Amino acid sequence: MAAILELQEHSDERGSLCAVEEQIPFAIKRVYWIYRAKGIRGGHAHKETIQGLISVRGHCLVEVHRAGSTRSFQLDRPNKLLLLEPADWHIMKDFSEDAVLMVLASEPYRKDDYITEVPR
């Protein structure tokens, strides 16, 4: 099931830095980001792909549906990573106007990896 990971933040008078290194259980094979989002994004799960979602700017809400339950996660800090397992059917919504949601994926894009049916 989906879980929040707190990334280590290094801050001083020059600003802050976060890095994703060994905190995630997969090698990153794809990186993409969503911005100027309106409405709902996502609406699927995966057969194989594991994902890490980070709101690097602004905020959004992620709803995760799995095994008959629903959990909501507010992504509102760049040191907060939402880890999604392949079977985590998810939607992203309620994007702030300035939101930039970065996604780290364990697999390259493959259309046949997507599950679009809502779990029951």
Rosetta constraint file for C-alpha pairs under 8 A:
AtomPair CA 1 CA 66 HARMONIC 7.26 0.50
AtomPair CA 1 CA 84 HARMONIC 7.00 0.50
AtomPair CA 1 CA 85 HARMONIC 6.23 0.50
AtomPair CA 1 CA 87 HARMONIC 7.98 0.50
AtomPair CA 1 CA 88 HARMONIC 6.48 0.50
AtomPair CA 2 CA 64 HARMONIC 7.16 0.50
AtomPair CA 2 CA 82 HARMONIC 6.83 0.50
AtomPair CA 2 CA 83 HARMONIC 5.50 0.50
AtomPair CA 2 CA 84 HARMONIC 4.74 0.50
AtomPair CA 2 CA 85 HARMONIC 6.19 0.50
AtomPair CA 2 CA 88 HARMONIC 6.68 0.50
AtomPair CA 3 CA 82 HARMONIC 5.75 0.50
AtomPair CA 3 CA 83 HARMONIC 5.35 0.50
AtomPair CA 3 CA 84 HARMONIC 7.04 0.50
AtomPair CA 4 CA 80 HARMONIC 6.63 0.50
AtomPair CA 4 CA 81 HARMONIC 5.61 0.50
AtomPair CA 4 CA 82 HARMONIC 4.53 0.50
AtomPair CA 4 CA 83 HARMONIC 6.15 0.50
AtomPair CA 5 CA 23 HARMONIC 7.82 0.50
AtomPair CA 5 CA 80 HARMONIC 5.97 0.50
AtomPair CA 5 CA 81 HARMONIC 5.08 0.50
AtomPair CA 5 CA 82 HARMONIC 6.26 0.50
AtomPair CA 5 CA 83 HARMONIC 7.08 0.50
AtomPair CA 6 CA 79 HARMONIC 5.92 0.50
AtomPair CA 6 CA 80 HARMONIC 4.90 0.50
AtomPair CA 6 CA 81 HARMONIC 6.33 0.50
AtomPair CA 7 CA 18 HARMONIC 6.55 0.50
AtomPair CA 7 CA 19 HARMONIC 7.16 0.50
AtomPair CA 7 CA 20 HARMONIC 7.09 0.50
AtomPair CA 7 CA 23 HARMONIC 7.65 0.50
AtomPair CA 7 CA 79 HARMONIC 4.80 0.50
AtomPair CA 7 CA 80 HARMONIC 5.97 0.50
AtomPair CA 7 CA 81 HARMONIC 6.93 0.50
AtomPair CA 8 CA 18 HARMONIC 6.07 0.50
AtomPair CA 8 CA 19 HARMONIC 7.26 0.50
AtomPair CA 8 CA 79 HARMONIC 6.83 0.50
AtomPair CA 9 CA 16 HARMONIC 6.61 0.50
AtomPair CA 9 CA 17 HARMONIC 5.75 0.50
AtomPair CA 9 CA 18 HARMONIC 4.86 0.50
AtomPair CA 9 CA 19 HARMONIC 7.77 0.50
AtomPair CA 9 CA 79 HARMONIC 6.46 0.50
AtomPair CA 10 CA 16 HARMONIC 5.45 0.50
AtomPair CA 10 CA 17 HARMONIC 5.16 0.50
AtomPair CA 10 CA 18 HARMONIC 6.44 0.50
AtomPair CA 11 CA 15 HARMONIC 5.55 0.50
AtomPair CA 11 CA 16 HARMONIC 4.15 0.50
AtomPair CA 11 CA 17 HARMONIC 6.42 0.50
AtomPair CA 12 CA 16 HARMONIC 6.57 0.50
AtomPair CA 18 CA 78 HARMONIC 7.64 0.50
AtomPair CA 18 CA 79 HARMONIC 6.25 0.50
AtomPair CA 20 CA 24 HARMONIC 7.45 0.50
AtomPair CA 24 CA 52 HARMONIC 7.72 0.50
AtomPair CA 24 CA 83 HARMONIC 7.81 0.50
AtomPair CA 26 CA 50 HARMONIC 7.47 0.50
AtomPair CA 26 CA 106 HARMONIC 5.80 0.50
AtomPair CA 27 CA 106 HARMONIC 5.77 0.50
AtomPair CA 28 CA 104 HARMONIC 6.14 0.50
AtomPair CA 28 CA 105 HARMONIC 5.60 0.50
AtomPair CA 28 CA 106 HARMONIC 4.97 0.50
AtomPair CA 28 CA 107 HARMONIC 7.31 0.50
AtomPair CA 29 CA 104 HARMONIC 7.72 0.50
AtomPair CA 29 CA 105 HARMONIC 5.97 0.50
AtomPair CA 29 CA 106 HARMONIC 5.24 0.50
AtomPair CA 29 CA 107 HARMONIC 5.22 0.50
AtomPair CA 29 CA 108 HARMONIC 5.74 0.50
AtomPair CA 30 CA 104 HARMONIC 6.05 0.50
AtomPair CA 30 CA 105 HARMONIC 5.03 0.50
AtomPair CA 30 CA 106 HARMONIC 6.67 0.50
AtomPair CA 30 CA 107 HARMONIC 6.27 0.50
AtomPair CA 30 CA 108 HARMONIC 5.36 0.50
AtomPair CA 30 CA 109 HARMONIC 7.57 0.50
AtomPair CA 31 CA 102 HARMONIC 7.21 0.50
AtomPair CA 31 CA 103 HARMONIC 5.68 0.50
AtomPair CA 31 CA 104 HARMONIC 4.78 0.50
AtomPair CA 31 CA 105 HARMONIC 6.21 0.50
AtomPair CA 32 CA 102 HARMONIC 5.84 0.50
AtomPair CA 32 CA 103 HARMONIC 5.35 0.50
AtomPair CA 32 CA 104 HARMONIC 6.90 0.50
AtomPair CA 33 CA 100 HARMONIC 6.52 0.50
AtomPair CA 33 CA 101 HARMONIC 5.30 0.50
AtomPair CA 33 CA 102 HARMONIC 4.12 0.50
AtomPair CA 33 CA 103 HARMONIC 5.79 0.50
AtomPair CA 34 CA 100 HARMONIC 5.68 0.50
AtomPair CA 34 CA 101 HARMONIC 5.08 0.50
AtomPair CA 34 CA 102 HARMONIC 6.46 0.50
AtomPair CA 35 CA 98 HARMONIC 7.60 0.50
AtomPair CA 35 CA 99 HARMONIC 5.95 0.50
AtomPair CA 35 CA 100 HARMONIC 4.73 0.50
AtomPair CA 35 CA 101 HARMONIC 6.58 0.50
AtomPair CA 36 CA 97 HARMONIC 6.73 0.50
AtomPair CA 36 CA 98 HARMONIC 7.16 0.50
AtomPair CA 36 CA 99 HARMONIC 7.04 0.50
AtomPair CA 36 CA 100 HARMONIC 7.67 0.50
AtomPair CA 37 CA 41 HARMONIC 7.76 0.50
AtomPair CA 37 CA 95 HARMONIC 6.44 0.50
AtomPair CA 37 CA 97 HARMONIC 7.75 0.50
AtomPair CA 37 CA 99 HARMONIC 7.61 0.50
AtomPair CA 38 CA 93 HARMONIC 7.88 0.50
AtomPair CA 38 CA 94 HARMONIC 7.99 0.50
AtomPair CA 38 CA 95 HARMONIC 6.93 0.50
AtomPair CA 39 CA 93 HARMONIC 6.06 0.50
AtomPair CA 39 CA 94 HARMONIC 7.05 0.50
AtomPair CA 39 CA 95 HARMONIC 7.78 0.50
AtomPair CA 40 CA 91 HARMONIC 6.53 0.50
AtomPair CA 40 CA 92 HARMONIC 5.71 0.50
AtomPair CA 40 CA 93 HARMONIC 4.74 0.50
AtomPair CA 40 CA 94 HARMONIC 7.64 0.50
AtomPair CA 41 CA 91 HARMONIC 5.73 0.50
AtomPair CA 41 CA 92 HARMONIC 5.09 0.50
AtomPair CA 41 CA 93 HARMONIC 6.47 0.50
AtomPair CA 42 CA 90 HARMONIC 6.12 0.50
AtomPair CA 42 CA 91 HARMONIC 4.58 0.50
AtomPair CA 42 CA 92 HARMONIC 5.97 0.50
AtomPair CA 43 CA 89 HARMONIC 6.79 0.50
AtomPair CA 43 CA 90 HARMONIC 5.59 0.50
AtomPair CA 43 CA 91 HARMONIC 4.87 0.50
AtomPair CA 43 CA 92 HARMONIC 7.98 0.50
AtomPair CA 43 CA 116 HARMONIC 6.42 0.50
AtomPair CA 43 CA 118 HARMONIC 7.88 0.50
AtomPair CA 44 CA 89 HARMONIC 5.05 0.50
AtomPair CA 44 CA 90 HARMONIC 5.78 0.50
AtomPair CA 44 CA 91 HARMONIC 7.22 0.50
AtomPair CA 44 CA 114 HARMONIC 6.42 0.50
AtomPair CA 44 CA 115 HARMONIC 5.39 0.50
AtomPair CA 44 CA 116 HARMONIC 4.48 0.50
AtomPair CA 44 CA 117 HARMONIC 7.02 0.50
AtomPair CA 44 CA 118 HARMONIC 7.37 0.50
AtomPair CA 45 CA 86 HARMONIC 5.99 0.50
AtomPair CA 45 CA 87 HARMONIC 5.45 0.50
AtomPair CA 45 CA 88 HARMONIC 5.46 0.50
AtomPair CA 45 CA 89 HARMONIC 4.07 0.50
AtomPair CA 45 CA 90 HARMONIC 6.37 0.50
AtomPair CA 45 CA 114 HARMONIC 5.95 0.50
AtomPair CA 45 CA 115 HARMONIC 4.97 0.50
AtomPair CA 45 CA 116 HARMONIC 6.55 0.50
AtomPair CA 46 CA 50 HARMONIC 7.80 0.50
AtomPair CA 46 CA 86 HARMONIC 4.57 0.50
AtomPair CA 46 CA 87 HARMONIC 5.87 0.50
AtomPair CA 46 CA 88 HARMONIC 7.52 0.50
AtomPair CA 46 CA 89 HARMONIC 7.62 0.50
AtomPair CA 46 CA 113 HARMONIC 5.37 0.50
AtomPair CA 46 CA 114 HARMONIC 4.68 0.50
AtomPair CA 46 CA 115 HARMONIC 5.44 0.50
AtomPair CA 47 CA 86 HARMONIC 5.57 0.50
AtomPair CA 47 CA 87 HARMONIC 6.67 0.50
AtomPair CA 47 CA 113 HARMONIC 5.15 0.50
AtomPair CA 47 CA 114 HARMONIC 6.42 0.50
AtomPair CA 47 CA 115 HARMONIC 6.85 0.50
AtomPair CA 48 CA 86 HARMONIC 5.40 0.50
AtomPair CA 48 CA 107 HARMONIC 7.66 0.50
AtomPair CA 48 CA 113 HARMONIC 6.48 0.50
AtomPair CA 49 CA 85 HARMONIC 7.35 0.50
AtomPair CA 49 CA 86 HARMONIC 5.24 0.50
AtomPair CA 49 CA 105 HARMONIC 6.49 0.50
AtomPair CA 49 CA 106 HARMONIC 5.48 0.50
AtomPair CA 49 CA 107 HARMONIC 5.48 0.50
AtomPair CA 49 CA 113 HARMONIC 7.33 0.50
AtomPair CA 50 CA 83 HARMONIC 7.49 0.50
AtomPair CA 50 CA 84 HARMONIC 5.81 0.50
AtomPair CA 50 CA 85 HARMONIC 4.99 0.50
AtomPair CA 50 CA 86 HARMONIC 5.23 0.50
AtomPair CA 50 CA 105 HARMONIC 5.86 0.50
AtomPair CA 50 CA 106 HARMONIC 5.30 0.50
AtomPair CA 50 CA 107 HARMONIC 7.54 0.50
AtomPair CA 51 CA 83 HARMONIC 5.86 0.50
AtomPair CA 51 CA 84 HARMONIC 5.09 0.50
AtomPair CA 51 CA 85 HARMONIC 6.78 0.50
AtomPair CA 51 CA 86 HARMONIC 7.75 0.50
AtomPair CA 51 CA 103 HARMONIC 6.55 0.50
AtomPair CA 51 CA 104 HARMONIC 5.50 0.50
AtomPair CA 51 CA 105 HARMONIC 4.52 0.50
AtomPair CA 51 CA 106 HARMONIC 6.39 0.50
AtomPair CA 52 CA 81 HARMONIC 6.01 0.50
AtomPair CA 52 CA 82 HARMONIC 5.44 0.50
AtomPair CA 52 CA 83 HARMONIC 4.57 0.50
AtomPair CA 52 CA 84 HARMONIC 6.20 0.50
AtomPair CA 52 CA 103 HARMONIC 5.63 0.50
AtomPair CA 52 CA 104 HARMONIC 4.97 0.50
AtomPair CA 52 CA 105 HARMONIC 6.54 0.50
AtomPair CA 53 CA 81 HARMONIC 5.45 0.50
AtomPair CA 53 CA 82 HARMONIC 5.00 0.50
AtomPair CA 53 CA 83 HARMONIC 6.58 0.50
AtomPair CA 53 CA 84 HARMONIC 7.86 0.50
AtomPair CA 53 CA 101 HARMONIC 6.73 0.50
AtomPair CA 53 CA 102 HARMONIC 5.81 0.50
AtomPair CA 53 CA 103 HARMONIC 4.66 0.50
AtomPair CA 53 CA 104 HARMONIC 6.51 0.50
AtomPair CA 54 CA 75 HARMONIC 6.95 0.50
AtomPair CA 54 CA 77 HARMONIC 7.80 0.50
AtomPair CA 54 CA 78 HARMONIC 6.04 0.50
AtomPair CA 54 CA 79 HARMONIC 7.48 0.50
AtomPair CA 54 CA 80 HARMONIC 6.22 0.50
AtomPair CA 54 CA 81 HARMONIC 4.92 0.50
AtomPair CA 54 CA 82 HARMONIC 6.65 0.50
AtomPair CA 54 CA 101 HARMONIC 5.69 0.50
AtomPair CA 54 CA 102 HARMONIC 5.20 0.50
AtomPair CA 54 CA 103 HARMONIC 6.46 0.50
AtomPair CA 55 CA 59 HARMONIC 6.02 0.50
AtomPair CA 55 CA 60 HARMONIC 7.37 0.50
AtomPair CA 55 CA 75 HARMONIC 5.71 0.50
AtomPair CA 55 CA 76 HARMONIC 6.10 0.50
AtomPair CA 55 CA 77 HARMONIC 6.21 0.50
AtomPair CA 55 CA 78 HARMONIC 5.43 0.50
AtomPair CA 55 CA 80 HARMONIC 7.58 0.50
AtomPair CA 55 CA 81 HARMONIC 7.89 0.50
AtomPair CA 55 CA 99 HARMONIC 6.95 0.50
AtomPair CA 55 CA 100 HARMONIC 5.83 0.50
AtomPair CA 55 CA 101 HARMONIC 4.39 0.50
AtomPair CA 55 CA 102 HARMONIC 6.16 0.50
AtomPair CA 56 CA 77 HARMONIC 6.85 0.50
AtomPair CA 56 CA 78 HARMONIC 4.52 0.50
AtomPair CA 56 CA 99 HARMONIC 7.60 0.50
AtomPair CA 56 CA 100 HARMONIC 5.71 0.50
AtomPair CA 56 CA 101 HARMONIC 6.06 0.50
AtomPair CA 56 CA 102 HARMONIC 6.61 0.50
AtomPair CA 57 CA 76 HARMONIC 7.70 0.50
AtomPair CA 57 CA 77 HARMONIC 7.44 0.50
AtomPair CA 57 CA 78 HARMONIC 6.83 0.50
AtomPair CA 57 CA 98 HARMONIC 6.56 0.50
AtomPair CA 57 CA 99 HARMONIC 5.07 0.50
AtomPair CA 57 CA 100 HARMONIC 5.01 0.50
AtomPair CA 57 CA 101 HARMONIC 7.16 0.50
AtomPair CA 58 CA 76 HARMONIC 6.19 0.50
AtomPair CA 58 CA 77 HARMONIC 7.67 0.50
AtomPair CA 58 CA 95 HARMONIC 7.66 0.50
AtomPair CA 58 CA 96 HARMONIC 5.73 0.50
AtomPair CA 58 CA 97 HARMONIC 7.47 0.50
AtomPair CA 58 CA 98 HARMONIC 5.32 0.50
AtomPair CA 58 CA 99 HARMONIC 4.07 0.50
AtomPair CA 58 CA 100 HARMONIC 6.51 0.50
AtomPair CA 59 CA 74 HARMONIC 7.23 0.50
AtomPair CA 59 CA 75 HARMONIC 5.46 0.50
AtomPair CA 59 CA 76 HARMONIC 4.35 0.50
AtomPair CA 59 CA 77 HARMONIC 7.40 0.50
AtomPair CA 59 CA 94 HARMONIC 7.94 0.50
AtomPair CA 59 CA 95 HARMONIC 5.87 0.50
AtomPair CA 59 CA 96 HARMONIC 5.50 0.50
AtomPair CA 59 CA 98 HARMONIC 7.96 0.50
AtomPair CA 59 CA 99 HARMONIC 5.48 0.50
AtomPair CA 59 CA 100 HARMONIC 7.79 0.50
AtomPair CA 60 CA 74 HARMONIC 6.08 0.50
AtomPair CA 60 CA 75 HARMONIC 5.49 0.50
AtomPair CA 60 CA 76 HARMONIC 6.72 0.50
AtomPair CA 60 CA 92 HARMONIC 6.77 0.50
AtomPair CA 60 CA 93 HARMONIC 5.92 0.50
AtomPair CA 60 CA 94 HARMONIC 5.25 0.50
AtomPair CA 60 CA 95 HARMONIC 4.32 0.50
AtomPair CA 60 CA 96 HARMONIC 6.36 0.50
AtomPair CA 60 CA 99 HARMONIC 7.07 0.50
AtomPair CA 61 CA 72 HARMONIC 6.80 0.50
AtomPair CA 61 CA 73 HARMONIC 5.75 0.50
AtomPair CA 61 CA 74 HARMONIC 4.63 0.50
AtomPair CA 61 CA 75 HARMONIC 6.11 0.50
AtomPair CA 61 CA 92 HARMONIC 5.73 0.50
AtomPair CA 61 CA 93 HARMONIC 5.32 0.50
AtomPair CA 61 CA 94 HARMONIC 5.74 0.50
AtomPair CA 61 CA 95 HARMONIC 7.04 0.50
AtomPair CA 62 CA 72 HARMONIC 5.65 0.50
AtomPair CA 62 CA 73 HARMONIC 5.13 0.50
AtomPair CA 62 CA 74 HARMONIC 6.41 0.50
AtomPair CA 62 CA 75 HARMONIC 7.41 0.50
AtomPair CA 62 CA 90 HARMONIC 6.74 0.50
AtomPair CA 62 CA 91 HARMONIC 5.71 0.50
AtomPair CA 62 CA 92 HARMONIC 4.49 0.50
AtomPair CA 62 CA 93 HARMONIC 6.40 0.50
AtomPair CA 63 CA 70 HARMONIC 6.73 0.50
AtomPair CA 63 CA 71 HARMONIC 5.75 0.50
AtomPair CA 63 CA 72 HARMONIC 4.43 0.50
AtomPair CA 63 CA 73 HARMONIC 6.40 0.50
AtomPair CA 63 CA 90 HARMONIC 5.51 0.50
AtomPair CA 63 CA 91 HARMONIC 5.41 0.50
AtomPair CA 63 CA 92 HARMONIC 6.53 0.50
AtomPair CA 64 CA 70 HARMONIC 5.54 0.50
AtomPair CA 64 CA 71 HARMONIC 5.28 0.50
AtomPair CA 64 CA 72 HARMONIC 6.26 0.50
AtomPair CA 64 CA 88 HARMONIC 5.94 0.50
AtomPair CA 64 CA 89 HARMONIC 5.67 0.50
AtomPair CA 64 CA 90 HARMONIC 4.47 0.50
AtomPair CA 64 CA 91 HARMONIC 6.81 0.50
AtomPair CA 65 CA 69 HARMONIC 5.74 0.50
AtomPair CA 65 CA 70 HARMONIC 4.49 0.50
AtomPair CA 65 CA 71 HARMONIC 6.66 0.50
AtomPair CA 65 CA 88 HARMONIC 6.08 0.50
AtomPair CA 65 CA 89 HARMONIC 5.15 0.50
AtomPair CA 65 CA 90 HARMONIC 6.17 0.50
AtomPair CA 65 CA 118 HARMONIC 7.93 0.50
AtomPair CA 65 CA 119 HARMONIC 6.85 0.50
AtomPair CA 66 CA 70 HARMONIC 6.54 0.50
AtomPair CA 66 CA 87 HARMONIC 7.00 0.50
AtomPair CA 66 CA 88 HARMONIC 5.65 0.50
AtomPair CA 66 CA 89 HARMONIC 6.39 0.50
AtomPair CA 66 CA 119 HARMONIC 6.43 0.50
AtomPair CA 66 CA 120 HARMONIC 7.84 0.50
AtomPair CA 67 CA 119 HARMONIC 7.04 0.50
AtomPair CA 67 CA 120 HARMONIC 6.78 0.50
AtomPair CA 68 CA 119 HARMONIC 7.10 0.50
AtomPair CA 68 CA 120 HARMONIC 5.42 0.50
AtomPair CA 73 CA 82 HARMONIC 7.84 0.50
AtomPair CA 75 CA 80 HARMONIC 6.78 0.50
AtomPair CA 75 CA 81 HARMONIC 7.79 0.50
AtomPair CA 75 CA 82 HARMONIC 7.71 0.50
AtomPair CA 76 CA 80 HARMONIC 7.54 0.50
AtomPair CA 84 CA 88 HARMONIC 5.97 0.50
AtomPair CA 89 CA 115 HARMONIC 7.93 0.50
AtomPair CA 89 CA 118 HARMONIC 6.95 0.50
AtomPair CA 89 CA 119 HARMONIC 7.13 0.50
AtomPair CA 95 CA 99 HARMONIC 5.91 0.50
AtomPair CA 109 CA 113 HARMONIC 7.93 0.50
AtomPair CA 110 CA 114 HARMONIC 7.63 0.50
